[in-house]
């Protein structure tokens, strides 16, 4: 699993991601405590709105970033955004009004929205081999899990000596270290093939390609399931711990770490599983686990069962289902794109998936504050069920990679159809099929 780290450039980017995520995880804990300090039990509403604003930035800006990032030097582009993120997070300790949280979160996450899809789409170019790329995805997933596991524990340790306001400074330093690691990385040039011409220029191309691909339609439904489960954890944990269990600030970190632990343990075993199980099957099983875990959370909160161990177990199981869905996502996106449109496809996933969070973040916060934690867990469970059922319907069980199809509008001497034969309607051939500038619709016959 560690073999991709032999690649110097991937190793630098992985460490950059890991350091930045550790800082981001610390800020997640600090932001929750800041919201509780300012708003009390209404912290779920404040967090829900703040995180919804974050999603607005992601949804609006990431497709644009995916389309136009190719116009800039990637290293300078990513380093500049890391520095912007460092500046924004450094301002968070000095705010004392709810509206100030909203403004800074929007600015901070606008930089993240421009950064993340470009960063993610660079990895397949650095590691083109699919097996190695799968291992790289697992390492990437583990870094996110370390954010969920190690960051809360580190925050818990720091809170024993410092005010939570100082936690933001650790994130600032983490972003600056990440910027340096990106700066010393050699970025490969993305070559554009003669047959495909210029890379995509429209910020909407990636979304159009994404929504025209059946397996990505299924992935979109799973994005909704992920958002429902994840929003309950991220938005409501601080109130669950501090009010439902009458716990301490340090125990907020422990609860978030339980979620990260379940996710990390799952990610460790996924590479071998993915050699024997289809992505579709594993991801749907992960969604089923989320449904069951959220049902358990609903029962615990509705019946007022104040058992700390049961709560940590439920949060860990949510982490298991979450990782089973999100870890293979990069493989699905890679399979559904080519070198010319990969950045725009990753940006579309980033944007569309976060559109789901844009709904579930404020919804879970409002439900928890207005109707109670049990109602919030129940509604998120129902949304997760709909996401699972939608994905089963949209993502074909017989999901072939190589598809036979006819080009009706390309001349016989076009480079793309040089190996094709005329079938009476156009030039017909078969290859690894993705939606792009030459393939606007999914073939109905193979």
N, C-alpha and C positions, 0 to 999 in steps of 0.2 A: 504493500500500500504506500510505502514511503518512496518508491522509486522515482516518481516525478520530481522529488526534491533534488535529484542529481542534476537536473536542469537548472543552471545558475539563474537564468532570468525568471523562470517560474518560482524558484525558491525566494527570490527577492520580492516578487509580487505576493506570494503566499504570506511571507512575514509581514509585508506592508498591510495586507488584509487583516491578519491576525492581530497586529498591534492596534490598528484602527478600531477593530471590533471590540477588543478588550476595553478600550476607552469609551466606546459607544455604550457598552453594557453597563459600565460604571455610571455614565450619565443617565441611563434609563432609571436606575435606582434613585439617583439624586433628583431627577425631575419628578418622580412620583412623590418623594418626600417634600419637595418644594411645593408641589400642588396641594399636598395635604396640609402643609404649614399655612398656605394662603387661604385655602378653601375648606378645610376640615372634611367632613363626610361627603361634601360635594366634590371632592377631589376626582371621583370617577367621571363627573361631567367635564371638569377642567381638562383632565387627561384625554378624555374622549374627543373633545374639540381640538385640543392641541395636536393630537395624533391624526385627526381628520385633516387639519391644515397641512400636516406633513404629507398626507396622501394626495392632497390637491396639488402640491408642488411636484410630487412624483408623477401623477397622471398627466399634468400639463406639460412638464418640461422634459421628461425622459425620452419621448419620441423625437422631440426636436434635437436633443443631444445625440441620439442614436443616428439621426440623419446627417447632421452637420459636423460631428466630431472628426470625421475624416478630412475635413478642410484644415485641421490644425495638427501640429506636432503632438502626438499622443502623450509623450512624456511630459512636456510643458503643460499641456492641458490638464492632466491629472494632478501634477504637482501644484499647479495654481489653485485648483479646487480644494486640495487638502489644506492649503494655507488659509483659504477663505473659511473652511470649516473650523480650523483652529481658532481663528479670530472670533467667530460667532459664538462658539461654546465658551470662550473665555469671558464673554459678557454676561452669561447666565447667572453667576453668583450675585450680581449686583442688582437684580430686579426684585421688585416687591409688589407688583401689580399683575393681575391675571392677563391683561391685554399685552403686557410686555412679553410674557411667555409666548403668546401667540405670534407676535411679530418676529421674535428671534428664532422660534421654531421654523417659521416659514423661510427665513433667510438661510438658516442652517441646512434645512432639508432641500432647498432649491439647489444648493451646491451638491448635496448627496445625489439628487435626482439626475444631475448632469454627469456625475462621476461614475456611479455604480454600473449602469448598463455598458458603458464603454470599457470599463475595467473587466467585466465579466466576459464580454465578447472578445477580448484580447487573448484569453487563456487558450481557446481552441486553436488559435494561430500559432501559439508558442508550443503547444503539445498536440500535434495533428493525429497521432495514433489513438484509436478509440479506446483501447484497453488502458493505456496510460492516462487518457483524458478522464475515463471513469474513476480511476484512482485519484486524479486531481480533484474531481468533483467531490469525492468522499472527504479528502483533506479539507476542501473548502467548507463542506458541511460541518466537519469537526471544528473548524475555526468559528463558525456561527454557534456551535454548541458550547465551545469554550466561552464565548460571550455570555451565553445563558447560564453556564455553570461557574466558571472561574470569576467572571466580573462581579456577580452578586456576592460571592464569597470574599473577594478582595475588597469590595465596598463595605462589607460587614466588618472586616478587619480594620479598615481605615476609620470607620465610624466609631470605633472604640477609642480613638485618639483625636479625631478631628470633627468639626462641624461638616454636615453633608455639603455645604456650599463649596468646600475645598475640593470635593470630588470632581467638579467641573475642570479644575486646573489639570488634573491627571489626564483627562481626555484631550485637552489642548496639547499637552506634551506628546501624547500618543499620535495625534494627527501630524505633528511636525516630524516625528520619527518615521511615520509612514510615508510622508512626502519625500524624505531623503532616500528611502528604500526604492521608491518608484523612480526617483531621479537617476539612480545608478543602474537601472535596468535597461537592457537593450531591447527595443521594441521591433518586432519584425515588420517589414513592409508588407501591406496587403496588396498582392498583385491582382490586377483585374484582367480576366481572360479576354482574348480577342473576340470570342464569340458572344460574350455577354456585354461587352462595352463598358460604359461608365457605371460606377456604383450608384445605388439609389440616392436620389436627392430629396425626394418628398418625405416630410416627416410622417406622413400618413401611410406610406408604402408598407412599412413593417406591420402596422395594425391590419391593413388590408390583406397582406399575405397571411398573417396569423389567423385571422377569422375565416379564411378560405380553406384552412387545413383541418380536416376532421379531428386528428389526434390533438391538435392544439385547442380546438373547441372543447374537447373533453378535459384538457388541462385547465382551461378557463373555469369550468365548473368545479374542479378540484381546488382552484385558487379561492373560490368562495368558501369551501369547507375549511381550508386553512385559515382564512381570515376570521371566520366565526370562532373557531377554537382559540386561535392566537390572541384575538382581541379580548376574550374573557380573561386570559392569563395576564396580559400586559396591562389592561386598564383596571381590572378589579382586584389584583393581588394585594395592593397596598391597603385597600379598605377591608378585604377579607382578613388580613393578618391583624391590622391595628384595631378594627372594630369588632368583627365577628369573633375572632379569637382573643381580642384584647392583648395582642402581642406587642413586640418591640420593633424598632426600626431594623435591627439586625436580623430579625426573623423574616422580614420582607425579603432580604437577600437570600435567606435559606430557602424560602418558598420558590423564588425564581430559579434558584440553583437546582431544585428538584426537577423542574421542567427541563432544564438544560441537561441534567444527568440522563433522563430517559431518552432524550434526543441523541445525545452523544453515544450512548451504548448501542443504540440502533444503528447509527451511521457506521460504527466500527465493523458490523457484520454484513452491511449491505453489499460491498463489492462481490463477495462470493455468492450471495443470493441473486444478484443481478446477472450472474453467469448462467443461472439455471431457471430464473423466473422472469417473465416479461415485465417490462416497466409498468405496463397497464395493470397487470394483476397485482403487483406489489403496491402500487399507489392506491388502488381501490381498496385493498386490504387495510392500508394505513388510514383511509377515510372511514372505514368501518370501525376501526379502533377509536378514532376521534368521536364517532357517534356514541359508542358505548361509554367512553370516559365522561363525556358531557352529560350523558344520562345519569351517571353516578354522581357527578357534581350537583345536578339538579336535585336529586334525592337528598344529598347531604345538607344543602342549604334550605330546602323546603321543610325538612324535618328538624332543622336546627341541631344537627349532629355535630357537636364541637369536639371532634376527634382529630387531633393534629396529625397523627400518623396516617389516617385514612385520606386526609386532604393532601398530604405530600405524595401519597401513592397515586391519587387521581391526577395530580399535576405531572407526575413522572410518566404516567400512561399517555397523557396528552402529548408529552414530548416524544414518545415512541411513535405515535401515529403521525405527528407533525413531520418528523424526520423521514419516515417511510414515504411520504409524498414529496417533500421538497428536495431530497437528495438526488433522485433520478431526473428532476426537472431539466437540468442542463443537458442531459443525454437526449431527452425528447426534443428540446430546442435545437440542438446540434443536428439531429436527424432530420429536422424539418427546415433546414436552411442550407445555404451554400456560402462560400467565402465572400461573395459580393454583398449578400443581404443579411449576413449573420448579425452584424451589429444592430440593424434595424429590427430584426426578429427578437433579439434579447431585450432591446429597448421597449418593444411592444409588450413582451411578457412583464417587464418591470412596471410599465404603465398600467396595463389592464389588471394585473394581479393587485396592484395597490388601489385600483378603483374599487375593488371588493372591500379592502380595508377602510376605504373612505366611508363606506356604508356601515360596516360592523363596529368600527371604533366608537363613533358617537352613539350608535344604537345601544351597544352593550353598556356604555357609561350612563346613558339616560335611563335605561331599564333598571340598572342596579340602584341608582339614586332614587328613582320614582317608585318602583314596584318591588325592589329587593333583589338580592343576589340569586335567589331561586328562579325568579322570572327571567333574569338575564341569562342564566345557564340554560334554561328550557328553550328560550328562543334561539340561542346560538346552536343548541343541539338540533333543533328543527331545520335551521339553515344548513347545517352540515349534512343532514340526511338528504336534503334537496340537491346539494352539491354532488354527493355521491351518486344518486340516481341519475342526475343529469349527465354526469361523466360516463356512466355505463351506457347510456343511450347514444351519446354523441361520438364517443371514441370507438371505432369499429374493433370488434374482437379479432378479426382477420386484418391486421394492420400491416400491409405489405410495404416494403421500402422501394423495390423495383416495380414500376408500373408501366404497362404498355399504353400509349396514348398517341393521338393524331394531331399534328399541327396543320391547321387549315389555311393559315395566313402567312406561313413562311415559304419563301421560294425554295426550290429544290437544291439550289446552289448555296444556300445559307450554311455557315459553318456549324450551326447547332444540329442540323439534320443531315449531315454528311454521311451518316451511317443508316439513314432511314430508307424505307421503301414506300412507294406510292400505293395507297389502298383504295383508290377511287374517290376518297374525300380529301385527302391531303397526305402529308409525309408522316408515316407511322414508325415509331421506334420505341424502345424501352430503356430506362435507366433509373438511377436513384431519383425519385420524383420529389420535387419541392415546388411550392408556389413561388414564382418569381416573374420577371418581366416577360418571359416567353411562355409561362404556364399560369394562366389566370384562373383556371377552374380545376377542381379535383376530378380526375377521370372517373366516370361511372362504370366503365368496363375495363377489366385488366386482361 
